[in-house]
Every structure is written in structure tokens, then in C-alpha cells.
């Protein structure tokens, strides 16, 4: 592949999704492209190595262990003295097979489910990652870097809940402005983390938690934010979307240099409500969607299923149920309307599902 790209005159290779992060680094190395630090490539994908790299750099991080042995994880967990612990695959994505364990039986269930399975990205899970649990919402910082200088395109609060059984599902993410009291703290930690992980160029998508000691990394991806990056509503809220900034850094570096190291301030409020399903089945009616027409802040629905489509029980963050976008200059209106949409989703009031009609 590198030889073919060289013949085509390719100058830069970046990952389009999480599955391409390591391969993009490999191609850059073969092509002699000085992009992101080659020696820390594994730490940009392996969740255990990622946290250890930040720990070595002096950043606050969770306690963790990796193992394929449930008893070893249980011994480690008892030493932490706090439950639950989080058990998940080391090389997964979209919160696949995330377990919140409170005893050894739940740890064994998690390990038995994960080890030996090929995940969403077709990577064989040979062990699991166990970490101390951080309470509170998830914060996301999206950035574009150039020459080791990081520019922030957008910052979000992600509200989630534990899905029935295992896993988590997102309820809503909300664009944050600099009036958020921890805004600058999130940016500072993210910039330091990107530097520690050797992300010198290109887009990144970082998930953080806020603890009593400040921000702490969940994980970062050396790629664009996925799933929920619809152009029209993003463009109304942001002067430049993360996609536009990434393209500018690659194709118009002189123009991007004027923005290097900057932090964008949103022009208007934006919230995205995730549609999820409590049961698997086939959509038989979507009359409930008519209720959305009464909500003034809604500016679009994306990826919603149609009548006849099969849907699964929502237990991850792939966003396969679709998204409802709300936008307003008035924070109170946005908050009120997004809560109303979330209630409709919670009550499963948008669609009728027949579980007997699943193939």
C-alpha cells in the first residue's frame, strides 16, 4: 500500500476512523512522513498503554490493570476498595462490552464475554482492561493539531446512562461555551495529553471525566469525532467545524496558522439527543415522530430508522438509533426542549416496535 501511495504522490495519510489509527501511522512511517510521533503509536490506540503514557508524563489518570484472569482482576479491585470497577476491551470502540462490576461474579462474566471475542473492529480480545470508576458526565474535547500546537474546535458535555444489562448508552451531548467554569481546565489537560501521546498533527477526539482533582482521561482517538458531525447544525454553531479545520490544516496551512492554538467560542447553543431502544424488534409505526414538530428548537433528525427496519436493544454508543438535533440562542429553551425530547425517547414514544418480527 505504501508503495502504491508513493507512486500516486501522496504526501499525508490520516485516519478516517478509529480502525485506521495504527494503519495510518504505519503508512506514514513507510512513506517517511513526519506526522505523529512514531514511538507512541500504540499508546494512541491501546487503552491501557494510553493511560500509562499519560501517567509517565505526570498527568492525573485512573488506576488500572490488564489481564485475562478474572481472579487477578478481583484481587486488584479489592485493593482499590471502591466499587464498581469498569471492565472493557483494550482495543475496542463505541463503548462495546463495557461492564460495571461490583463483585467477582460480575468480573468473571465480563472477562468471559470479552476474552476470545472479535470486537466491532475485528480485533481479537486477548485480555481485558479494568479501571477505577470515575463518576459524573463525560466531557469531550475535539481538536486539530499542527506542528505540535493544538487548536480546540468544540467542547461537549455527554450525558449517559448504564444500559439495561451491560454497556452504556448516550442520552445527549451539549455544546459548551467558555462560560462553563471548568472549560479552560479541560482544554489545558487535553492539550497536555495530546502532547504526551505524540499527537502532533491532525484531528483528535478526547473523552474526559472531571474529578475532585481535575480532569482525567477516559481515552482519545487520533481522528475526527464520529457519528454526530452533521454539517448544517454544526456550521450554524461554529465558525469552523472540526472537519473544516482539519482540511484547512492539511490543505491551507498558512490560513490555519492564523488560528493555531486558538479555542473556538460557539455562536449558538447546540444539543444532540440520542435515540435508543429498550427492546429489539422491527419498526411497525413511526407516528410518534409527529410530536417532534411541536418542539421549536429541533433543527433536524438524522439516521432515524424507518418503518420496516429492524433495530437492536441499545447497549453501546454507536448511535444506530439516530440523533435529534436542537439549536437555540436561548439556553433555557434549549434545556427545556432537549429534556422534552429525552422524555419521548425514554418513554419509547417515537416508534412502535414488534419484537416478534425480528428475523
ABEGO torsion letter per residue (X at the ends): XAAAAAAAGBABBBBABAAAAAAAAAAAAAAGBBBBBAAAAAAAABAAAAAAAAAAAGBBBBBBBBBABAAAAAAAAAAAGBOBBBBBBAABBGGBGBBBBABAAAAAAAAAAABGBBBAAGBBBABBBBBBBBBEBBBBBBBBBBGGBBBBABBBBBBBBBBBGBEBBBABBBBBBAABAAAAAAAAAAAAAAAAAGBABEBBBBBBBBBAAEBBBABBBBBBBBGBABAAAAAAABABBAAAAAAAAAABAAAAAAABGBBBBBABBBBBBBBBBABBEBBABAAAAAAAAABAABAEBBGBBBBGBBBBBBABAAGAAEBBBBBBABAAAAAAAAAAAAAAAAAGAABBBBAAABX
